[in-house]
Amino acid sequence: MDGLAIFNSLEAVFWMTVGVLVFRKSRQSGPYQRLGFVAAIWFFLFGLSDVWEVFSGAWWRPWPLLILKASCIAALVTCGFVYRANKK
């Protein structure tokens, strides 16, 4: 395993851990429960996309991996905007 694959493996563990932590936090009652649940799913999927990247060797190849990564980023940015808009 080369350095990039090791980095992507660690990154995958990081994002999936963030997903689990956000999910656990979202289970508490509060105004952001649903948003936290949605964000947790996208964080976990982003981590899984890094696992896929370890085996494919590139984030843009194959094209479904690129679509998954772009979807995850778009969804997480959207969650951030919704959270910020509702926080004000």
Summary of the structure (lengths in Angstrom):
residues: 88
radius of gyration: 14.3
end to end distance: 46.2
largest distance: 46.2
contacts: 247
relative contact order: 0.14
helix: 83%
strand: 0%
